[in-house]
Amino acid sequence: MLKDKQKKGEVTEAPAGSGKVSRKEFEKELAKLQVELTRLQTWVKDKGARIIVVFEGRDTAGKGGVISRITARTSPRIYRHVALPAPSDREKTQVFMQRYIAHFPAAGEIVLFDRSWYNRAGVERVMDFVTDEDYERFLTMAPIVEREMIVNNGIILRKYFLDVSQDEQRRRFEARIKDPVKHWKLSPMDTESVRRWWDYTEAYQRMIKATHTSWAPWHIVPADNKRRARLNLIQHLLDSIPYKKVDVDLPKIPKVQRRPKNATEGLGSGQPIPNHY
């Protein structure tokens, strides 16, 4: 029997779905969710809403994959994918969250952070890129900033952590090494997470415990099954936002103007590319 009450700050994991999701079933369900994502987009634009979605998780957990499914059928003017590189020398001298705040949404925007300010409690902590003092200060301040600067400022905030098992992470790294299309996803910093699995485990446990709040809770996504994880995360995101379908005044296609005298087909100039296919 499930407990009626959850202890404050405790994250309970939902049981992971069993069995594979076929490509056909995945594409069918994804198409339905993508229709709803466009409806959310229309509602955000109509209401001037602002939404931040944070995607954190283990290396190879599929953060970029789920973001690409969210943005595949939506407007890049509404859904903005933000994946910041390592900070520059100048950015290293700024207040820590300053470079992320610059990407916060204006009215009618949804910002998808592919990793976020939580780098400080993950990779920076494990790889000793941050002092103990700055690390502890971050864990104290992050919930306050999220409450005062984001949530109390009217911005909808959702935080997701995609989690994979140790064996699955190793399998995905091996697959990336064999696939030239995925070589850009590999770096010594990423593969180091295989060796330091337990260091990252401890860092993520501490991070989630310290920053899981009633106003900005962490939502844990079991991600060994990529297709199931993508569908579950998108469905949860949609269910968590009180959007409504907005009627759209669709334009009518007008009649074509009459063809002028001496008008010719085609562009007339320029060089066509070769037909290889």
N, C-alpha and C positions, 0 to 999 in steps of 0.2 A: 504494500500500500504506500502511495506517495504521501509525504508529509504535507499537512495542510498549509504550513507556513515555511517560508524560506528565511534562513538567517540573513541578517543584514550583511551585504557585501559578498555573499556567497553566490557563486555561479554554478548553476546546475546544468548538466549536459543532457540534451534530449537524446533518446536512443536513435542511433544511426539506422537509416533504412537499409534493408538487406536486398541482395540481388542486383544484377546489372540493369541499367536502363539502355534499351536499344537505341541506336541512332535515330530510327524512325520515330519512336516514342518521344525521344528528347526533342527532335525538331518540331514535332507536333505541339508539345507543351510549351516550348520556347516561343513559338509563333504566337500563341495566345498571350503569353506574358509580354511580348514585345508590343502587342496592340495596347495593352494596359500601360506600358511605359510611355507610349505616345500620348495616351490620355492624361497621364500624370504630367507630361510635358506641357500639354495645352492648359491644364489647370494651373500649373506653376506660372506660366506666362500671363494667364488671365488674372490671377490673384496677386501677382507680384511676389510670390512666395520665394523663400531662399532656403536651400537645402545643402547640407554638407554630408557626404557619405565617406567614412574612413575605411579603407581596406588595409588591414594588417594581417600578418600570418607568417608561417614558416616559409622559407625559401622553397620554391616549386609547388606551393599550395594551390596556386591557380588564381591569384588576385587579378592578374592581367587578363586572364581568360574570361572571367565573369564580367569584368569591365567592358571588354570588347563585345560581349553579347548584349550588354545594356546599351551601348552606343551604336550598335550596328544599324538600327532602324530609327534612330532618333536624331534630332538636330544638334550639331556641334555648337550652335549658338546658345542652346539651353543646357545640354549636358556637356560639361567641360572636364576632360580627363587631365588630371595634374599629376605628373610623375617627375619630381624634381631631381636633378643630379646631385652629386656631392657638393656641399657648400663651397663657394669661392673664398678666397682669402678675405675679401671684404665682408662677405656674409658671416664668416666665422667671428667677426667682431660685433655683430648685431645682437640684439636681444634674441634669445634662441628661437622663439616662434615667429619672429618678424617676417621671415621669408615665406612662411606659410600664410600668414594673415594677408599678405599682398594678393593672394589668390582666393580669398573668401568671396562668396557670391554676392552679386548685386541683385536687385529685384528681378524675378523671372529667370533665375539661374540655379542649376544643380551642379555642384562641384564634386567630382569623384577623386578623392586623394588615393593614389596608388602608392602606398606608404605615406607616412605623415610625420607630425611632430613626435610620434611615438618611436621614431628611430633612436631617440635619446635613451629610451629605456630598453631597447633591443640591441641592435648592432653596435651602437656607440658604447653601451655598457659592457657587452661581451668582449669587444675588441679594444677596450681601454682607451677610447677616444674621448671620454668624459671623466672629469674628476668625481670623486665620491660626493663631494659637497654639491656640485652642480646636478648630479644624478638625483640626490635626495631632494634638492630644491625642486626639480622637475616633477617628481612624483607628488609633492605637496601642492605645487601650483597648477598642474594640468587640470585637475577637477574644478578648481576655482575659475580658471580662465574659461573652461568649457561652459561653466554655469553663467558667469557674468558677461563674458564677451560674445558667446554664441547663443546659448539657449535663452537667457533672459533678454537678449537682444532680438528675439523673434526668429532666429534661424533654427530650422529643424536639423538636428544632428543625429546621425546613426553611425555606430561603430561596429565593424565586423572583424572577427579574427578567424582566418581560415587555418585549420589544423590538419596536418597529415601525420601518419605514423612514420617511424624511423625507416622501416623497410621500404615504404612507398616513396619517401623522399630520395633514398639512394637509387631506387629503380628509375625515377624520373630524371635524376642527374645523369645516369648512365644512358638513358634514351636521348637526352640533349647532346651528349658527346657524340653519339652516332648519327645525329641528324644535322646536316649543314644548315638547314633553315633555322635551327634553334641555337646555333653557336653564339649568336649575339646575346643570348640570355645567360651565358656563362662568364664568370669572373672568379679569380682566386678568393675574393671576399665571399662570394656566394657558396662555393664548394667548401670553404672553411666551416660552414654551418654543419656539414656532415660530421667532421671531426669533433666539433664543439657542441654536439647535440644536447648534452646535459647542461652545459653552461647556458645555452639558449632556453632550455626548459625552465631553469631556475629564474632567468631574467623575465621570461614571459609570465610565469606564475606570479612573480612579485608585481610586475606591471599591471596585470589585470586585477589583482587583489587591491592594489592601491588606487586604481582609477575607475573601478566599476561602481558607478553611482546611480542613484534613482533618476537623475536628470540626464545622464549620459552612460547608460549601461553598455557593457560589452555583449555582443551576440556571437556565440561560438558556432562555427560552421565546420562540421566534420567533412573533410575534403578528400579522403582517399578515393572516393568515387566522384570524378570531376563533374560528370553530367548531373548527378543527383545534387551535388553541392551548388552548382550554378542555378538550377531550378529552385531549390529551397531558399537560397539567398535572395534571389529576385522576388520570389513570392512573398517572403517575409518583409522585404523593403516596401513592396506595394501595400501589403496589409497594415503596415505600421504608420502609413501616412493617410490622413483623412481627406483624400482628394475625391472629387466627383467628376463625372463625365461632363464636359462643357460642349454645348452645341456649337458646331463650327459652321459659319456661313461660307459654304464652298462656292467658288466662282464658277460661272458658266463659260463654256468655251464659245467664243464668238465666231461668226462666219469669217472666212478668209477674204481679204480685200481682193478686188479684181486685179488680174495680172496686167501690169502696164504694157504698153506697146514697146517692142524691141527688148523686153526683159528676157534674160537668158538663165538657164538652170545652172547650178553650181556656183562656186566662188570665183572662178576665173583666174586666180593667182595662187601662189603658194606651191609647195612641193609635197605631194602625197607620200605617205610612208609606205614601204614595201609590204605586200601581203604574204606573211610567213605562215598564216594559218587559214 
